[in-house]
Amino acid sequence: MGTTAPIQIGKHSVSIMCPFTYLWGTVILPGDLDIDVKSGTTYQITGKPSDDG
């Protein structure tokens, strides 16, 4: 999706939405991310669908 978001330094739990593209179309699934943000660092987040959907 190419979305960016500023976040303060420290440990955070972030809710995200992840698009997954298949031959038949695209589905957007929710996810949760626990992250310890460091100063001056850029993060690129990727994901994969869980087995339970």
C-alpha positions in Angstrom: 0.0 0.0 0.0 3.0 2.3 0.4 1.7 3.9 3.5 4.1 5.7 5.9 3.5 6.7 9.5 5.7 8.5 11.9 6.1 6.8 15.3 7.9 7.9 18.4 11.0 6.1 19.7 10.3 3.2 22.1 8.3 -0.1 22.3 4.9 -0.1 20.6 2.1 -2.4 19.6 0.7 -1.3 16.3 -2.4 -2.4 14.4 -1.9 -2.7 10.7 -3.8 -3.7 7.5 -2.0 -5.9 5.0 -3.0 -6.3 1.4 -2.5 -9.7 -0.3 -2.9 -10.1 -4.0 -4.0 -13.4 -5.6 -5.0 -14.4 -9.1 -8.6 -13.9 -8.2 -8.2 -10.5 -6.5 -6.9 -8.8 -3.4 -7.8 -9.3 0.3 -6.8 -6.9 3.1 -6.3 -8.6 6.5 -5.7 -7.0 9.9 -2.5 -7.6 11.8 -0.7 -6.6 14.9 3.0 -5.7 15.2 5.1 -5.3 18.3 8.1 -3.1 17.5 10.9 -1.4 19.4 11.5 1.8 17.4 15.1 3.1 17.2 16.1 6.7 16.5 17.0 7.5 12.9 15.8 4.2 11.6 13.3 3.5 8.7 11.4 0.3 8.8 9.7 -1.5 5.9 7.0 -3.9 7.1 6.0 -7.0 5.2 3.7 -9.8 6.2 2.2 -13.1 5.3 -1.3 -14.5 6.0 -1.5 -16.8 9.0 -2.7 -20.4 8.7 -5.9 -19.5 10.5 -6.8 -16.7 8.1 
